[in-house]
Each structure stands twice: as structure tokens, then as C-alpha cells.
Amino acid sequence: RLDALPCVLSDTDEELILKIWFAAPVNIRRLIVASVGSDEEAGADSHPSSVRCFTGPAAEGLGFDSMADSQPAQVIELAVNPEATAFSQCTPRPFTQVCFVLLHFPGNHGGVEQTRVSYIGLQGEHSHTKRQAVD
């Protein structure tokens, strides 16, 4: 959690999308996003300022071009979290029995060109049900 590397950096601007698939349905209760490291590596300016969370099969096809027209399941304002200790509560209904989550970071605290994320933590419960075709 406190390792500065590996990390994810946005490439051409401050927007960043992370897609997360689960092998079995999960119930997500809390989310933590952090950009840890020294000031040179991960200053407060590059820490994401908010995250727009999308869930379900419809979110799997979203990209930067279709973000403006889509309604997120939840928008969470993020504080600078260099110690990776600040959790945000997730709204229960859209995060129940999900197999996919898309996290869209539209900007950062400093308005700098790159947004940096070194840790994402999801807390909740999983089920042992597996998604598979029925014959």
C-alpha cells in the first residue's frame, strides 16, 4: 500500500480510466485511492481530485469519448491521501453483485498534465458464484 511503484500515470492529459473485472460477483463497500511516494515522485498536485465510478456491463464499453454522456453510479471527491489511509464509502445499491467497475479520474488537485495513482483498495465481500455460460 505504501510503495510508490508500481504506479499508473495518465498519458496525454490529466484524465485517467482504470477498468477492473472480477472473476465472481462482489459487493464493494469502501474505496481507497492513493498516490504515495516522495514529493518529487508523487506530489499532491498529481493526486486525483475525484473519481467517477461506473458499474455493470454497460460500463465495459465506455471510453473517454463517451464519458460525458454517461451517468456514474457514484462520484467521490478525493482528498490528497499520501499515507493511503483515507477510505470513501460506496453507495450500496450500485456496488452490489458487480463483476466490473470502471474508475474515471477526470482531474487532479494541481491541474498538472499527469494524474498519478499508486494504490487502489476495494473492500467488501465476494461471492463464490462464477459467471459462466449455461448449457
N, C-alpha and C positions, 0 to 999 in steps of 0.2 A: 504494500500500500504506500509506503514512503519512498520507494525507489523512483528516481527521476526518469529512468529509462527502463523499458521502452516507453515511448510516448507517441501520440498521434498529433500531427500538425496539419492545419489547413494549408492548401497549396496556393491558390491564386488570390484569395481574399480571406476575410475573417470567418466566412461560413464553413461549417463542417457537418457532415452527415455520417452517423455510425449506425449500421444495421446489425441487429442481434437476433439470431434464430436459436430456438430451444428445441431439443430432441423430444421433449414431452411438455405438456401444458404446465404453466407456472402461475402463481399468484404473487405479484410484486407488491410489496408494502412500502419499502423505502428505497431511496436512490441517493447515491453519493457521487459527486463529480469533483475531481481534484486535479490540480496542476502543481505537482510538488517538484522541488529542486531548488538550486541556488537562485539568487536574483538574476544572474546572467542567463541561466537556462530557462527559468520559468517565473518571470516577474508577474506581478499582479495584473499588469496590462494585458497579458496574453491569456489570462484565465477567462473561461466562458462566463458571460453575464447572465445568460438564461439558456434553458433547454426546452424545446417543444417536443413533446412525446407523442408518438403515433403508434397505435397498436392494431393488430389484426391483419388479415390477408390483404385488405385494400391498401394498407400502408406499404406493402412489399414493393409495389411498383412506383412509389414516389421518388422523385429526384429534385434537384434544385429548381428546375423549370416549373414543376407542379406544386411546389410548397405554398405559394401564395394563395392558391385556390382551395387548399385543404384545411380542414378543421382539426387541430390536435386534440388528443384525448386529455392532455393537461399541459399547461405552460408553467414552468417552475423558474422563478428568479433565483439565481445562484450568487451567493456571497463568495468572495475570494477565500479559498479553502486550502492553503498550503500544507496544513497538517493532516488533511484527509480525515477530518473528524465530524464535519457538519453534514447531517443527513437531511433529506427532504422527504416528507410524507407523500405518498402517491394516493390519488383518489381510488378507492377500492374497485368500483364497478368496471372501468375500462381496463384495469390491470388484473382482472380475474380470468384464469384459464386462457392465457395468451401463449402463443407459440412464436411470436415475432414482435419485436419492438424496434422502432426507428427513432433515434435521438438526433434532433436537428439543433445545432448550436448556431444561432443567427449572428452572433457577435461576441465581442469580448469587452472587458472592463476598460481597456485603454484605447479602443478604436484602432489598434495596430493591425498590420496586414495579416499576421498569423495568429490563429487561435490554437492553444496547446492544451491537450488533455493527457494526463499520465495515469489516471486511475478512474475507473467507473466501478462502483459497487452496487449490486442489486440484492436486496434482502426480501425474503418472503418464503413461500412454500412451493414445493414441486409435487406433481402427481406422478405416479408410476405408469400412467397410461401413455402408450406410444401412438403417434399418428401413423397410420398405415392404410393401404387400400384394403377394401373388404371384397372378398371373392364371393 
